Amino acid sequence: MTATGVAGLTFTRRIGAGGEAEVYEVAGRADVVCKHFRQPTPERTAKLRVMLEHPPEGTRSGGHVSVAWPVELVHDGRSPHAIGFLMPRIDVASAVPVFQVYNPATRLRVAPGFTWRYLLRTARNVAAIVDAVHRAGHVVGDLNESNFLVDRRALVALVDCDSMQITDPATRTIYRSTVGKPEFLAPELHGRDLSSTDRTPASDAFALGVLVHQLLLEGVHPHAGVWRGRGDPPDVATRVARGWIAGRRGWSPVDRPPHAVPLSVLPADVRRLVRRSLSRRAARRPQPGEWVDALERLDGALRTCKRSPHHLYASRRCPWCARIDRGLPDPFPGPTGASSLTPRRPPLHRRLRSLLWSRTALVARFVARAVTGVAARTVAVATAAAYAGWMWPVVAPIAIALCVLPIVYAVLTPSRHVIKALNVSARMFVTSAGASAGVAAMFVAWPTVVRAASAVAAVVHGVVLPASSPAWTKVRQRLRFQSRQVEK
C-alpha cells in the first residue's frame, strides 16, 4: 500500500488492526508506524491537528517513548482529510499489556522475573504518564489495562492516544473520548452517553485507582468479590456504578475474594489513596502526582524477605511467604519460573492462638445469642421486682452482664472477623445499656415519677427493642453469618 504526502510514504506489513483503523510499518522509517483510518473524517483531522500542536511533555527519556503521540499527519493527495498519522513505534515484541504482568498466571509466562518492586514501578510510571497528559490539558478517557504496555524493565507506554479527550486551549473546543470499559468508568459516567459527555481528570483518577489496585494486589478488581446480597450477583460494572467496593463493612454486600491479597500489605498512605480514588465523590479523588509521590516513597521502603530475594514487601511480615504457607502458588518465583519454597507449619503459639480463638468465638456467639434473647427479657421481669425494692442483688449483675458481654464477644472473636464483631457488639451494647441505665436510675433517690420513667425505659430497651427493632434483626443476621464463618 502506498500513500503520497509530505514524504511520499510507503506502507508495508500490517502489524495491527482494530475496528476503526489499521497499523502499518513504514518503509525506510524504522522509528515510526502509521495508523491508517478506514473512514477519515474532518473531526478526526481537527483533533489530530490539536494533538500535534499540544503534546504532553516529558514523554521521551533515554530512548524510551512513554506515549505513542501523533507526530505527523498522513494524506493520500485525494482527500482534504488526513487518512492517518505517524506515531512512535513501540517494540511490541518486548512489551506486553499491563494485565499480563499483574495476573500471576500470565506473569509467570511472559515475565517470570518480575517482582513486586517491578509492579510498583509499573504503577508509578502509569501514574506519571497520566499526570503528563493532564498537565497538557487533556484527559485519557479510555484508561484501562489494555492501553498501557510494559516491558521487562517496568517501563510503560501509553497507546491508542487518538481515543483520548483532547482540548484545544485556544478555542476551548473539546474533542471527546467516546469509548470506555465499564469496569474502569467512574460511577458518575455509568448510564450516560459518552459521545455527549465531557470527561474530567477525576474520571481518570478513578480508573487509575482501579489499575493501581490491580497492579499491587495480584490483579483483583476492587469491586470484585463474593456476593453477600440478595438475588443473583451483579457484574463488576454494576457494582462500580453503585459504589459497592469489596470488603467495605456495613454498606457493601460484596466481600473480598477468599484468597485475595489483603490491603494491609500496602502502607497507610497508599491505602488512603486507594479509598479516595474509588470514592463516588469526584472531588475527593487524588491527583496522579499524589500517586507518583506515594509510590516512590513505598519503593524506597521495600524490604527483602529472608527466604527469597524475589519477595519484596512493605508490611510487617512477608505476604508472599504467607500465601505459600496457605497452599497457594509462589507469586514471585524468580526468573526461572520455579519456586523452591514450600509451605511452613505455623509456629506453636499461632496454632494455639487459632485453636483458642475458634473455641472462644463459638462460646462468645452462644453468649451473645443468650443476651439478645433470654437475658434481655429477664431484665424486664426483674425491673418490676427491683422497683418494689427486694431483688436488686439479682438485677445489678444482669444489668452489668448485658453491658459487658457484648464487649467480651468482640474481644474474643477471631481477628479476621473483628469488624463484624464490633458492629454486632455496638448494636447489642446500645440496647442492653439502655436497659441497664434504666435499672440503675431506679436506685437513685429521685422522685417517684423519675424512677417510674426509668423502669419504663428499662422495659422498652430490654424487651421492645430486641423484639421489634430492625437494627436488632440485622444483629441476629450478622450473628448467623458470623457463626457460619467461624465454623468454616
Secondary structure, 3 states (H helix, E strand, C coil): CECCCCCCCEEEEEEEECCCEEEEEECCEEEEEEEEECCCCHHHHHHHHHHHHCCCCCCEECCEECECCCCEEECCCCCCCCCEEEEECCCCCCEEECHHHHCHHHHHHHCCCCCHHHHHHHHHHHHHHHHHHHHCCCECCCCCCCCEEEECCCCEEECCHHHCEEECCCCCCEECCCCCCHHHCCHHHCCCCHHHCCCCHHHHHHHHHHHHHHHHCCCCCCCCCEECCCCCCCCHHHHHHHCCCCCCCCCCCEECCCCCCCHHHCCHHHHHHHHHHCCCCHHHCCCHHHHHHHHHHHHHCCEECCCCCCCEECCCCCHHHHHHHCCCCCCCCCCCCCCCCCCCCCCHHHHHHHHHHHHHHHHHHHHHHHHHHHHHHHHHHHHHHHHHCCCHHHHHHHHHHHHHHHHHHHHHCCHHHHHHHHHHHHHHHHHHHHHHHHHHHCCCCCCHHHHHHHHHHHHHHHHHHHHHCHHHHHHHHHHHHHHHHHHC
